[in-house]
Amino acid sequence: MQTLEAINNRASLKARLSAREVEQGKILKILDAARLAPSARNMQPWRFIVVRGKEQVETLVSRAFSEGNQVAKDAPIIIVACANPNDDIVRDGKEYYLHDVGMAVENLLLAATELGLATHPMTGVNEDELKRILCIPPEIRFVIATPLAYPVTDSYDEATQERLSERTRKNLDELVYHNEWGKSF
Ligand SMILES: Cc1cc2nc3c(=O)[nH]c(=O)nc-3n(C[C@H](O)[C@H](O)[C@H](O)COP(=O)(O)O)c2cc1C
């Protein structure tokens, strides 16, 4: 039940980040949710860098994030998800490290939502610059980053109101087929 609630309430909230510190216990809970994600052959390719501290966050965001993602500077924490592509399977040319890191990151976003914290997945980042700043070895790929912050509003629900009211998603009948491709469910 709580999972469905978090799925429904999660929204990307880069415009609503407060500088308030996030408790270490909450950060660990969120990272643990990511750790428990499934992965191909249980290879767990994900690695996370928790970037914390005003100066560290500002340096990373101002130098490596795209113009549209500069607001991530407001957050006390940026979580950067990376992986070594060789730490996961490649099947029929498909590199599953991206899939598996994505699963872990979704767990992370949902756990943050349940704890009343704002996130916003971002790939609008200069990978080379990010890797230089964070001393990431050449063989590791940056996958995605998210600010982690309390919302500026009193409650999480207040922070998401506008974003959720504008949410657009394809209808199920555009996405789901019955027994064969193209047949409506
Ligand atoms: C792989 C990925 C990359 C994204 N990159 C960015 C980004 O660089 N900047 C940004 O503002 N939003 C980014 N987003 C957020 C999406 O735009 C957002 O998830 C989508 O519009 C749906 O909105 P919602 O998350 O509030 O439901 C990204 C999301 C994903 C999953």
The ligand as an ORCA input file, in Angstrom:
! r2SCAN-3c Opt
* xyz 0 1
  C      16.725      9.338    -17.424
  C      16.118     10.647    -17.004
  C      16.804     11.826    -17.260
  C      16.275     13.045    -16.860
  N      17.014     14.197    -17.004
  C      16.514     15.381    -16.599
  C      17.303     16.562    -16.657
  O      18.478     16.558    -17.034
  N      16.717     17.727    -16.251
  C      15.429     17.791    -15.794
  O      14.964     18.871    -15.451
  N      14.677     16.660    -15.687
  C      15.178     15.466    -16.070
  N      14.433     14.316    -15.924
  C      13.109     14.380    -15.298
  C      11.983     14.117    -16.295
  O      11.830     15.219    -17.138
  C      10.704     13.798    -15.504
  O      10.895     12.599    -14.807
  C       9.480     13.671    -16.405
  O       9.184     14.903    -17.012
  C       8.242     13.217    -15.642
  O       7.984     14.092    -14.581
  P       7.874     13.565    -13.086
  O       9.213     12.926    -12.741
  O       7.603     14.782    -12.234
  O       6.755     12.573    -13.029
  C      14.986     13.092    -16.267
  C      14.318     11.893    -15.997
  C      14.884     10.685    -16.339
  C      14.152      9.414    -15.980
*
